[in-house]
Amino acid sequence: MTTITRTAIEGATLFREGKVREVFESGADTLVIVASDRLSAYDVVLPTPIPEKGRVLTQLSNFWMGRTTHIVPNHLIETDLARFPEPFRSRPELSGRSALVRKCERIDIECVARGYVSGSAWSEYKKSGTVAGERLPAGLLESARLDEPIFTPATKAITGHDENISRAQLSALLGRDLARQLEAATLALYRFAHAYALGRGLILADTKFEFGFGDGMLTLIDEALTPDSSRYWDAALYRPGGSPPSFDKQFVRDFLDRSGWTHEPPAPELPAEVVKGTTDRYRAAYERVTGERLS
Protein backbone atom coordinates (compact mmCIF):
# COMPACT_ATOMS: atom_id res chain seq x y z
CA MET A 1 0.00 0.00 0.00
CA THR A 2 1.28 3.47 -0.91
CA THR A 3 1.91 5.88 1.95
CA ILE A 4 2.25 9.65 1.54
CA THR A 5 3.11 11.87 4.48
CA ARG A 6 3.98 15.14 2.74
CA THR A 7 3.37 16.47 -0.77
CA ALA A 8 5.58 18.98 -2.56
CA ILE A 9 4.61 19.86 -6.12
CA GLU A 10 7.10 21.68 -8.32
CA GLY A 11 5.43 24.64 -10.00
CA ALA A 12 2.56 24.82 -7.48
CA THR A 13 2.27 27.32 -4.61
CA LEU A 14 1.36 25.96 -1.19
CA PHE A 15 -1.73 27.82 0.03
CA ARG A 16 -2.11 26.17 3.43
CA GLU A 17 -0.85 23.13 5.31
CA GLY A 18 -3.18 21.57 7.84
CA LYS A 19 -2.76 18.70 10.25
CA VAL A 20 -3.35 16.08 7.55
CA ARG A 21 -3.67 17.96 4.23
CA GLU A 22 -1.74 20.22 1.90
CA VAL A 23 -3.71 22.82 -0.06
CA PHE A 24 -2.23 24.30 -3.26
CA GLU A 25 -3.13 27.27 -5.42
CA SER A 26 -4.42 26.12 -8.82
CA GLY A 27 -5.85 29.31 -10.26
CA ALA A 28 -7.33 32.62 -9.22
CA ASP A 29 -10.40 31.02 -7.65
CA THR A 30 -9.50 27.35 -7.25
CA LEU A 31 -7.42 25.12 -4.99
CA VAL A 32 -6.21 21.52 -5.03
CA ILE A 33 -6.53 19.71 -1.70
CA VAL A 34 -4.24 16.70 -1.19
CA ALA A 35 -4.99 14.34 1.70
CA SER A 36 -1.89 12.74 3.19
CA ASP A 37 -1.73 9.58 5.30
CA ARG A 38 -0.87 11.59 8.42
CA LEU A 39 -3.19 10.96 11.36
CA SER A 40 -4.17 13.49 14.00
CA ALA A 41 -5.48 12.42 17.39
CA TYR A 42 -6.33 14.77 20.25
CA ASP A 43 -5.32 17.57 17.85
CA VAL A 44 -1.74 16.28 17.63
CA VAL A 45 -0.24 14.83 14.43
CA LEU A 46 1.08 11.34 15.15
CA PRO A 47 4.53 10.26 13.95
CA THR A 48 3.18 7.08 12.31
CA PRO A 49 1.19 7.36 9.05
CA ILE A 50 -1.81 5.18 8.19
CA PRO A 51 -1.49 3.64 4.69
CA GLU A 52 -4.37 4.46 2.29
CA LYS A 53 -5.95 6.87 4.79
CA GLY A 54 -5.77 9.90 2.48
CA ARG A 55 -7.46 8.00 -0.34
CA VAL A 56 -10.26 6.80 1.94
CA LEU A 57 -10.87 10.30 3.31
CA THR A 58 -10.92 11.93 -0.11
CA GLN A 59 -13.13 9.41 -1.85
CA LEU A 60 -15.61 9.06 1.02
CA SER A 61 -15.84 12.84 1.36
CA ASN A 62 -16.43 13.12 -2.41
CA PHE A 63 -19.18 10.51 -2.10
CA TRP A 64 -21.00 12.45 0.60
CA MET A 65 -20.58 15.83 -1.06
CA GLY A 66 -22.14 14.42 -4.19
CA ARG A 67 -25.22 13.43 -2.19
CA THR A 68 -25.78 16.50 -0.03
CA THR A 69 -25.91 19.40 -2.49
CA HIS A 70 -29.67 19.60 -1.92
CA ILE A 71 -28.93 20.60 1.67
CA VAL A 72 -26.01 23.01 1.21
CA PRO A 73 -23.66 23.72 -1.71
CA ASN A 74 -20.07 22.52 -1.41
CA HIS A 75 -16.71 23.53 -2.83
CA LEU A 76 -16.11 20.43 -4.98
CA ILE A 77 -15.37 21.04 -8.69
CA GLU A 78 -13.52 17.93 -9.96
CA THR A 79 -12.29 14.60 -8.63
CA ASP A 80 -10.79 13.11 -11.83
CA LEU A 81 -7.06 13.90 -11.78
CA ALA A 82 -6.93 13.84 -15.60
CA ARG A 83 -9.16 16.94 -15.59
CA PHE A 84 -7.01 18.89 -13.10
CA PRO A 85 -4.79 21.73 -14.35
CA GLU A 86 -1.04 21.28 -14.58
CA PRO A 87 1.19 20.60 -12.74
CA PHE A 88 -1.24 18.41 -10.77
CA ARG A 89 -2.52 16.08 -13.46
CA SER A 90 1.05 14.92 -14.18
CA ARG A 91 1.38 13.57 -10.63
CA PRO A 92 -0.22 10.09 -10.61
CA GLU A 93 0.36 9.67 -6.86
CA LEU A 94 -2.34 12.32 -6.31
CA SER A 95 -5.02 10.17 -7.94
CA GLY A 96 -7.79 9.28 -5.52
CA ARG A 97 -6.43 11.48 -2.76
CA SER A 98 -6.90 14.98 -4.21
CA ALA A 99 -9.80 17.25 -5.13
CA LEU A 100 -10.08 20.41 -7.22
CA VAL A 101 -12.25 22.86 -5.27
CA ARG A 102 -13.52 26.42 -5.29
CA LYS A 103 -11.62 28.82 -3.07
CA CYS A 104 -13.91 29.96 -0.26
CA GLU A 105 -13.59 32.34 2.66
CA ARG A 106 -13.31 29.90 5.54
CA ILE A 107 -15.26 30.33 8.78
CA ASP A 108 -12.86 29.29 11.55
CA ILE A 109 -15.35 27.15 13.47
CA GLU A 110 -15.72 23.38 13.79
CA CYS A 111 -19.44 22.66 13.43
CA VAL A 112 -20.14 19.47 15.37
CA ALA A 113 -23.38 17.49 15.38
CA ARG A 114 -23.94 14.83 18.03
CA GLY A 115 -26.77 12.33 18.03
CA TYR A 116 -25.31 10.19 20.82
CA VAL A 117 -23.43 10.87 24.06
CA SER A 118 -19.96 9.50 23.40
CA GLY A 119 -16.29 10.46 23.41
CA SER A 120 -15.55 13.91 24.83
CA ALA A 121 -19.29 14.57 25.14
CA TRP A 122 -19.62 11.60 27.50
CA SER A 123 -16.62 12.78 29.54
CA GLU A 124 -18.20 16.21 30.03
CA TYR A 125 -21.65 14.76 30.71
CA LYS A 126 -20.32 12.44 33.44
CA LYS A 127 -18.63 15.37 35.12
CA SER A 128 -21.27 18.08 34.88
CA GLY A 129 -24.40 16.77 33.15
CA THR A 130 -23.72 19.07 30.21
CA VAL A 131 -22.32 18.88 26.67
CA ALA A 132 -20.67 22.01 25.28
CA GLY A 133 -21.91 23.81 28.37
CA GLU A 134 -25.57 23.00 27.76
CA ARG A 135 -27.51 20.73 30.11
CA LEU A 136 -28.79 17.34 28.95
CA PRO A 137 -31.37 15.07 30.64
CA ALA A 138 -30.14 13.27 33.74
CA GLY A 139 -29.44 9.53 33.80
CA LEU A 140 -28.14 9.03 30.27
CA LEU A 141 -25.90 6.03 29.63
CA GLU A 142 -22.67 6.20 27.67
CA SER A 143 -23.44 6.16 23.92
CA ALA A 144 -27.15 6.76 24.55
CA ARG A 145 -29.06 8.21 21.62
CA LEU A 146 -30.37 11.72 22.19
CA ASP A 147 -34.01 12.55 21.49
CA GLU A 148 -32.75 15.12 18.96
CA PRO A 149 -29.22 15.71 17.66
CA ILE A 150 -27.41 18.68 19.18
CA PHE A 151 -25.03 21.29 17.75
CA THR A 152 -21.77 21.72 19.68
CA PRO A 153 -19.40 24.18 17.96
CA ALA A 154 -15.68 24.56 18.61
CA THR A 155 -13.02 27.03 17.64
CA LYS A 156 -10.83 25.86 14.75
CA ALA A 157 -7.13 25.43 15.59
CA ILE A 158 -4.47 25.03 12.88
CA THR A 159 -2.08 23.79 15.54
CA GLY A 160 -2.86 22.91 19.14
CA HIS A 161 -6.24 22.00 20.59
CA ASP A 162 -9.68 23.02 19.35
CA GLU A 163 -11.80 24.57 22.11
CA ASN A 164 -15.49 23.78 22.61
CA ILE A 165 -17.73 26.83 22.86
CA SER A 166 -21.42 27.31 23.61
CA ARG A 167 -24.00 28.34 21.04
CA ALA A 168 -24.24 31.70 22.83
CA GLN A 169 -20.49 32.18 22.46
CA LEU A 170 -20.76 31.30 18.77
CA SER A 171 -23.45 33.95 18.30
CA ALA A 172 -21.23 36.49 20.04
CA LEU A 173 -18.32 35.58 17.73
CA LEU A 174 -20.15 35.45 14.38
CA GLY A 175 -23.48 37.14 14.91
CA ARG A 176 -26.83 35.51 15.56
CA ASP A 177 -27.86 35.05 11.91
CA LEU A 178 -24.68 33.26 10.79
CA ALA A 179 -24.62 31.14 13.95
CA ARG A 180 -28.17 30.00 13.20
CA GLN A 181 -27.28 29.22 9.58
CA LEU A 182 -24.33 27.08 10.68
CA GLU A 183 -26.42 25.20 13.21
CA ALA A 184 -29.24 24.55 10.73
CA ALA A 185 -26.89 23.34 7.98
CA THR A 186 -24.91 21.14 10.38
CA LEU A 187 -27.97 19.41 11.82
CA ALA A 188 -29.60 18.97 8.41
CA LEU A 189 -26.46 17.31 7.05
CA TYR A 190 -26.20 15.10 10.13
CA ARG A 191 -29.83 13.96 9.97
CA PHE A 192 -29.53 13.08 6.28
CA ALA A 193 -26.24 11.20 6.72
CA HIS A 194 -27.43 9.41 9.87
CA ALA A 195 -30.48 8.05 8.04
CA TYR A 196 -28.41 7.05 5.01
CA ALA A 197 -25.72 5.33 7.10
CA LEU A 198 -28.35 3.47 9.13
CA GLY A 199 -29.64 2.01 5.90
CA ARG A 200 -26.12 0.66 5.33
CA GLY A 201 -25.95 -0.91 8.80
CA LEU A 202 -23.91 1.90 10.39
CA ILE A 203 -24.68 4.45 13.09
CA LEU A 204 -23.26 7.92 12.60
CA ALA A 205 -22.83 8.90 16.24
CA ASP A 206 -21.34 12.35 15.65
CA THR A 207 -19.52 14.32 13.00
CA LYS A 208 -17.99 17.73 12.33
CA PHE A 209 -18.14 20.02 9.34
CA GLU A 210 -16.40 23.16 8.16
CA PHE A 211 -18.04 25.93 6.17
CA GLY A 212 -17.00 29.00 4.26
CA PHE A 213 -18.46 31.53 1.85
CA GLY A 214 -18.25 30.95 -1.89
CA ASP A 215 -19.89 33.49 -4.20
CA GLY A 216 -21.58 34.92 -1.12
CA MET A 217 -23.25 31.60 -0.22
CA LEU A 218 -22.67 29.40 2.82
CA THR A 219 -20.66 26.48 1.44
CA LEU A 220 -19.50 23.13 2.83
CA ILE A 221 -15.69 22.87 2.59
CA ASP A 222 -12.76 20.68 3.66
CA GLU A 223 -14.14 17.15 4.17
CA ALA A 224 -17.48 15.56 4.93
CA LEU A 225 -18.45 12.54 7.00
CA THR A 226 -15.13 10.68 6.91
CA PRO A 227 -13.70 8.38 9.60
CA ASP A 228 -11.40 11.28 10.56
CA SER A 229 -14.24 13.69 11.21
CA SER A 230 -16.96 11.27 12.31
CA ARG A 231 -17.74 8.44 14.69
CA TYR A 232 -19.23 5.39 12.94
CA TRP A 233 -20.55 2.33 14.81
CA ASP A 234 -21.80 -1.04 13.59
CA ALA A 235 -25.57 -0.81 14.09
CA ALA A 236 -25.85 -4.55 14.76
CA LEU A 237 -23.46 -4.28 17.72
CA TYR A 238 -24.78 -1.03 19.20
CA ARG A 239 -25.78 -1.13 22.86
CA PRO A 240 -25.96 1.92 25.13
CA GLY A 241 -23.90 1.67 28.31
CA GLY A 242 -20.43 1.42 26.76
CA SER A 243 -18.32 2.40 23.77
CA PRO A 244 -19.43 0.36 20.72
CA PRO A 245 -16.89 -0.98 18.20
CA SER A 246 -16.20 1.78 15.69
CA PHE A 247 -14.97 2.37 12.14
CA ASP A 248 -12.95 5.49 12.87
CA LYS A 249 -9.83 6.59 14.74
CA GLN A 250 -11.24 5.67 18.16
CA PHE A 251 -9.15 2.51 17.75
CA VAL A 252 -6.05 4.74 17.77
CA ARG A 253 -7.33 6.90 20.63
CA ASP A 254 -7.88 3.77 22.72
CA PHE A 255 -4.26 2.71 22.17
CA LEU A 256 -2.99 6.19 22.99
CA ASP A 257 -5.04 6.28 26.20
CA ARG A 258 -3.65 2.91 27.28
CA SER A 259 -0.11 4.11 26.54
CA GLY A 260 -0.30 6.81 29.20
CA TRP A 261 0.32 9.62 26.70
CA THR A 262 -0.72 13.05 28.04
CA HIS A 263 -2.19 14.30 24.71
CA GLU A 264 0.61 16.82 24.32
CA PRO A 265 3.34 16.63 21.63
CA PRO A 266 5.26 14.56 20.89
CA ALA A 267 2.92 11.62 20.41
CA PRO A 268 4.17 8.01 20.60
CA GLU A 269 4.75 5.80 17.57
CA LEU A 270 1.93 3.42 16.69
CA PRO A 271 2.68 -0.32 16.65
CA ALA A 272 2.13 -2.28 13.43
CA GLU A 273 -1.07 -3.95 14.65
CA VAL A 274 -2.66 -0.59 15.45
CA VAL A 275 -1.65 0.78 12.03
CA LYS A 276 -3.13 -2.22 10.21
CA GLY A 277 -6.25 -2.21 12.36
CA THR A 278 -6.82 1.46 11.60
CA THR A 279 -6.35 1.01 7.84
CA ASP A 280 -8.79 -1.92 7.93
CA ARG A 281 -11.39 0.14 9.80
CA TYR A 282 -11.08 3.11 7.45
CA ARG A 283 -11.48 0.91 4.37
CA ALA A 284 -14.43 -0.89 5.99
CA ALA A 285 -16.13 2.44 6.67
CA TYR A 286 -15.78 3.42 3.01
CA GLU A 287 -17.05 0.09 1.73
CA ARG A 288 -19.96 -0.07 4.17
CA VAL A 289 -21.14 3.45 3.36
CA THR A 290 -20.68 3.37 -0.42
CA GLY A 291 -21.28 -0.31 -1.11
CA GLU A 292 -18.14 -0.31 -3.28
CA ARG A 293 -14.50 -1.31 -3.02
CA LEU A 294 -11.98 1.53 -2.68
CA SER A 295 -10.72 2.39 -6.17
C-alpha positions in Angstrom: 0.0 0.0 0.0 1.3 3.5 -0.9 1.9 5.9 2.0 2.3 9.6 1.5 3.1 11.9 4.5 4.0 15.1 2.7 3.4 16.5 -0.8 5.6 19.0 -2.6 4.6 19.9 -6.1 7.1 21.7 -8.3 5.4 24.6 -10.0 2.6 24.8 -7.5 2.3 27.3 -4.6 1.4 26.0 -1.2 -1.7 27.8 0.0 -2.1 26.2 3.4 -0.9 23.1 5.3 -3.2 21.6 7.8 -2.8 18.7 10.2 -3.3 16.1 7.5 -3.7 18.0 4.2 -1.7 20.2 1.9 -3.7 22.8 -0.1 -2.2 24.3 -3.3 -3.1 27.3 -5.4 -4.4 26.1 -8.8 -5.9 29.3 -10.3 -7.3 32.6 -9.2 -10.4 31.0 -7.6 -9.5 27.3 -7.2 -7.4 25.1 -5.0 -6.2 21.5 -5.0 -6.5 19.7 -1.7 -4.2 16.7 -1.2 -5.0 14.3 1.7 -1.9 12.7 3.2 -1.7 9.6 5.3 -0.9 11.6 8.4 -3.2 11.0 11.4 -4.2 13.5 14.0 -5.5 12.4 17.4 -6.3 14.8 20.2 -5.3 17.6 17.8 -1.7 16.3 17.6 -0.2 14.8 14.4 1.1 11.3 15.2 4.5 10.3 14.0 3.2 7.1 12.3 1.2 7.4 9.1 -1.8 5.2 8.2 -1.5 3.6 4.7 -4.4 4.5 2.3 -5.9 6.9 4.8 -5.8 9.9 2.5 -7.5 8.0 -0.3 -10.3 6.8 1.9 -10.9 10.3 3.3 -10.9 11.9 -0.1 -13.1 9.4 -1.9 -15.6 9.1 1.0 -15.8 12.8 1.4 -16.4 13.1 -2.4 -19.2 10.5 -2.1 -21.0 12.5 0.6 -20.6 15.8 -1.1 -22.1 14.4 -4.2 -25.2 13.4 -2.2 -25.8 16.5 0.0 -25.9 19.4 -2.5 -29.7 19.6 -1.9 -28.9 20.6 1.7 -26.0 23.0 1.2 -23.7 23.7 -1.7 -20.1 22.5 -1.4 -16.7 23.5 -2.8 -16.1 20.4 -5.0 -15.4 21.0 -8.7 -13.5 17.9 -10.0 -12.3 14.6 -8.6 -10.8 13.1 -11.8 -7.1 13.9 -11.8 -6.9 13.8 -15.6 -9.2 16.9 -15.6 -7.0 18.9 -13.1 -4.8 21.7 -14.4 -1.0 21.3 -14.6 1.2 20.6 -12.7 -1.2 18.4 -10.8 -2.5 16.1 -13.5 1.1 14.9 -14.2 1.4 13.6 -10.6 -0.2 10.1 -10.6 0.4 9.7 -6.9 -2.3 12.3 -6.3 -5.0 10.2 -7.9 -7.8 9.3 -5.5 -6.4 11.5 -2.8 -6.9 15.0 -4.2 -9.8 17.3 -5.1 -10.1 20.4 -7.2 -12.2 22.9 -5.3 -13.5 26.4 -5.3 -11.6 28.8 -3.1 -13.9 30.0 -0.3 -13.6 32.3 2.7 -13.3 29.9 5.5 -15.3 30.3 8.8 -12.9 29.3 11.5 -15.4 27.2 13.5 -15.7 23.4 13.8 -19.4 22.7 13.4 -20.1 19.5 15.4 -23.4 17.5 15.4 -23.9 14.8 18.0 -26.8 12.3 18.0 -25.3 10.2 20.8 -23.4 10.9 24.1 -20.0 9.5 23.4 -16.3 10.5 23.4 -15.5 13.9 24.8 -19.3 14.6 25.1 -19.6 11.6 27.5 -16.6 12.8 29.5 -18.2 16.2 30.0 -21.6 14.8 30.7 -20.3 12.4 33.4 -18.6 15.4 35.1 -21.3 18.1 34.9 -24.4 16.8 33.2 -23.7 19.1 30.2 -22.3 18.9 26.7 -20.7 22.0 25.3 -21.9 23.8 28.4 -25.6 23.0 27.8 -27.5 20.7 30.1 -28.8 17.3 29.0 -31.4 15.1 30.6 -30.1 13.3 33.7 -29.4 9.5 33.8 -28.1 9.0 30.3 -25.9 6.0 29.6 -22.7 6.2 27.7 -23.4 6.2 23.9 -27.2 6.8 24.5 -29.1 8.2 21.6 -30.4 11.7 22.2 -34.0 12.5 21.5 -32.8 15.1 19.0 -29.2 15.7 17.7 -27.4 18.7 19.2 -25.0 21.3 17.8 -21.8 21.7 19.7 -19.4 24.2 18.0 -15.7 24.6 18.6 -13.0 27.0 17.6 -10.8 25.9 14.8 -7.1 25.4 15.6 -4.5 25.0 12.9 -2.1 23.8 15.5 -2.9 22.9 19.1 -6.2 22.0 20.6 -9.7 23.0 19.3 -11.8 24.6 22.1 -15.5 23.8 22.6 -17.7 26.8 22.9 -21.4 27.3 23.6 -24.0 28.3 21.0 -24.2 31.7 22.8 -20.5 32.2 22.5 -20.8 31.3 18.8 -23.4 33.9 18.3 -21.2 36.5 20.0 -18.3 35.6 17.7 -20.1 35.4 14.4 -23.5 37.1 14.9 -26.8 35.5 15.6 -27.9 35.0 11.9 -24.7 33.3 10.8 -24.6 31.1 13.9 -28.2 30.0 13.2 -27.3 29.2 9.6 -24.3 27.1 10.7 -26.4 25.2 13.2 -29.2 24.6 10.7 -26.9 23.3 8.0 -24.9 21.1 10.4 -28.0 19.4 11.8 -29.6 19.0 8.4 -26.5 17.3 7.1 -26.2 15.1 10.1 -29.8 14.0 10.0 -29.5 13.1 6.3 -26.2 11.2 6.7 -27.4 9.4 9.9 -30.5 8.1 8.0 -28.4 7.1 5.0 -25.7 5.3 7.1 -28.3 3.5 9.1 -29.6 2.0 5.9 -26.1 0.7 5.3 -25.9 -0.9 8.8 -23.9 1.9 10.4 -24.7 4.4 13.1 -23.3 7.9 12.6 -22.8 8.9 16.2 -21.3 12.3 15.7 -19.5 14.3 13.0 -18.0 17.7 12.3 -18.1 20.0 9.3 -16.4 23.2 8.2 -18.0 25.9 6.2 -17.0 29.0 4.3 -18.5 31.5 1.9 -18.3 31.0 -1.9 -19.9 33.5 -4.2 -21.6 34.9 -1.1 -23.3 31.6 -0.2 -22.7 29.4 2.8 -20.7 26.5 1.4 -19.5 23.1 2.8 -15.7 22.9 2.6 -12.8 20.7 3.7 -14.1 17.1 4.2 -17.5 15.6 4.9 -18.5 12.5 7.0 -15.1 10.7 6.9 -13.7 8.4 9.6 -11.4 11.3 10.6 -14.2 13.7 11.2 -17.0 11.3 12.3 -17.7 8.4 14.7 -19.2 5.4 12.9 -20.5 2.3 14.8 -21.8 -1.0 13.6 -25.6 -0.8 14.1 -25.9 -4.5 14.8 -23.5 -4.3 17.7 -24.8 -1.0 19.2 -25.8 -1.1 22.9 -26.0 1.9 25.1 -23.9 1.7 28.3 -20.4 1.4 26.8 -18.3 2.4 23.8 -19.4 0.4 20.7 -16.9 -1.0 18.2 -16.2 1.8 15.7 -15.0 2.4 12.1 -12.9 5.5 12.9 -9.8 6.6 14.7 -11.2 5.7 18.2 -9.1 2.5 17.8 -6.0 4.7 17.8 -7.3 6.9 20.6 -7.9 3.8 22.7 -4.3 2.7 22.2 -3.0 6.2 23.0 -5.0 6.3 26.2 -3.7 2.9 27.3 -0.1 4.1 26.5 -0.3 6.8 29.2 0.3 9.6 26.7 -0.7 13.0 28.0 -2.2 14.3 24.7 0.6 16.8 24.3 3.3 16.6 21.6 5.3 14.6 20.9 2.9 11.6 20.4 4.2 8.0 20.6 4.7 5.8 17.6 1.9 3.4 16.7 2.7 -0.3 16.6 2.1 -2.3 13.4 -1.1 -4.0 14.7 -2.7 -0.6 15.4 -1.6 0.8 12.0 -3.1 -2.2 10.2 -6.2 -2.2 12.4 -6.8 1.5 11.6 -6.3 1.0 7.8 -8.8 -1.9 7.9 -11.4 0.1 9.8 -11.1 3.1 7.4 -11.5 0.9 4.4 -14.4 -0.9 6.0 -16.1 2.4 6.7 -15.8 3.4 3.0 -17.1 0.1 1.7 -20.0 -0.1 4.2 -21.1 3.5 3.4 -20.7 3.4 -0.4 -21.3 -0.3 -1.1 -18.1 -0.3 -3.3 -14.5 -1.3 -3.0 -12.0 1.5 -2.7 -10.7 2.4 -6.2 
